[in-house]
Amino acid sequence: MIETTISNTEIQAIEYGKIVGKIEFLLSNSVMTILHTYAYENGRGIGSLLMQTAVKWAESNHYTIIPICSFAQHFLASKQL
């Protein structure tokens, strides 16, 4: 099972103690700017899991997401959030 953890600049996806993906972001003035999304294993939905975590965190903390990363842009556009 993949779990996610959130720090001040990163969301990590961890499976069996190994980092399998991450999102790098900046926080400023109630804006979460997503800079990069990394999934170290393709086709497992790791990027989507990371983005779902980012969206939930941003919503619960009243932050707006600005996606710089192309994956984040595509994810948000396709989910119509």
C-alpha positions in Angstrom: 0.0 0.0 0.0 1.3 3.5 -0.9 1.0 6.1 1.8 1.6 9.8 1.4 3.4 12.3 3.8 3.4 16.1 3.6 6.2 18.5 4.6 6.6 22.2 4.0 7.9 21.8 0.5 7.1 18.2 -0.6 4.5 15.4 -0.7 6.0 12.0 -0.8 4.5 8.7 -1.9 6.1 5.9 0.2 5.7 2.1 -0.3 7.4 -0.3 2.1 9.7 2.4 3.3 10.8 3.4 -0.2 9.9 6.8 -1.9 8.1 5.9 -5.1 7.1 9.5 -6.0 6.9 13.1 -4.9 5.5 16.5 -5.6 7.7 19.6 -5.0 5.8 22.8 -4.1 6.0 26.3 -2.7 3.5 27.8 -0.2 3.0 31.6 -0.1 0.0 33.8 0.6 -2.6 30.9 0.6 -1.2 29.6 -2.7 0.3 26.2 -3.3 2.5 26.4 -6.4 3.2 22.9 -7.7 6.6 22.9 -9.3 7.3 19.2 -10.2 5.6 15.8 -10.0 7.8 12.7 -10.0 6.6 9.1 -10.2 9.5 6.7 -10.1 7.3 3.8 -11.4 5.1 4.4 -14.4 1.5 3.2 -14.8 0.7 2.7 -11.1 -1.3 5.9 -10.5 1.4 7.4 -8.2 1.2 10.8 -9.8 -2.6 10.9 -9.5 -2.4 9.8 -5.8 0.1 12.6 -5.1 -2.2 15.1 -6.8 -5.2 13.9 -5.0 -3.3 14.4 -1.7 -2.2 17.9 -2.8 -5.8 18.9 -3.7 -7.2 17.5 -0.4 -4.5 19.4 1.6 -5.0 22.6 -0.3 -8.8 22.5 0.1 -8.6 21.7 3.8 -6.1 24.5 4.4 -7.9 27.0 2.1 -5.1 27.2 -0.4 -5.4 27.8 -4.2 -3.3 25.6 -6.4 -1.2 27.1 -9.2 0.2 24.2 -11.3 3.5 25.0 -13.0 4.2 21.3 -13.6 2.6 19.9 -16.8 1.3 16.8 -15.0 -0.4 18.9 -12.4 -1.9 21.1 -15.1 -3.3 18.1 -16.9 -4.6 16.4 -13.8 -6.4 19.5 -12.6 -7.9 20.2 -16.1 -9.1 16.6 -16.5 -10.7 16.5 -13.1 -12.3 19.9 -13.5 -11.5 20.9 -9.9 
